[in-house]
Amino acid sequence: MHNGRVTEPKTYGDGVAVVTVTYSPGETLERFLDTLAKATDRDVRVVLADNGSVDGAPEKAAERENVHLLRTGENLGYGTAANRGVAELDDSVGWVVIANPDLEWDPGSLDALLEVAKRWPRGGAFGPLIREPDGTVYPSARLLPSLGRGVGHAIFGKIWRGNPWTRAYRQETGEPTERTAGWLSGSCQLVRREAFDSVDGFDPRYFMYFEDVDLGDRLTRAGWLNVYAPSASVMHIGGQATSKASAKMLAAHHDSAYRYLADRHRGLLWKPLLLAIRAGLAVRLRLETRRG
């Protein structure tokens, strides 16, 4: 309420934009933009939310028509920079793709995502099929990590490859089909801007990792659906920025995993279990850092 009036939720047009967070993305950004041009017949505005690149790639990309460079001023992390990028868009844009710059789009893939969105009026986020460079399908639409599944996967995922918690959590069985999921990979998802607004976007407390899990959970709680749309597909080359600081990224991953679970299990009864989880994650971090 303000001055006795109810503030209505903002309404948006049907325009489409792409927000990508850059951090010295190298040549992958050129491929991202080249293939995006073939992914849709629509005019798409691209915002590069740049977290302090030093390789000149975002500046070069911004010479293209419809590409806007937004300098965040420092490395704000993925979710915060993505939020800043979305905030740059005017109200004509009702659909926003939030994606990593190390993707290559299949021809027609963005149009295919938008087609799926028409079929799901309560869909808040839509994720394409994501392939690795060798053709492997990446499990990008998963169940939310419950305490059992989440802890089992977090602690044993890298150490015991075939463990039952990871298999259940990643939902890897069978052929990819259009369906709802607990959350979608943040490496590429189309969000309905109204839905993104309704949960205030990504939680800025997540510097890197789990911001997509958290978003999927909060969208669901707000009454939206996360929809896996394998009729659209992209290839994720992977890790240009994160490979440069692997120890730091591993630590960020473990901090984010703990934050996600701790946020959802508050109160004294959960304290002993959360302490045990934190200890288990610390052991895994030491093992992985040593191996790396």
Summary of the structure (lengths in Angstrom):
residues: 292
radius of gyration: 19.0
end to end distance: 53.5
largest distance: 61.1
contacts: 943
relative contact order: 0.15
helix: 40%
strand: 23%
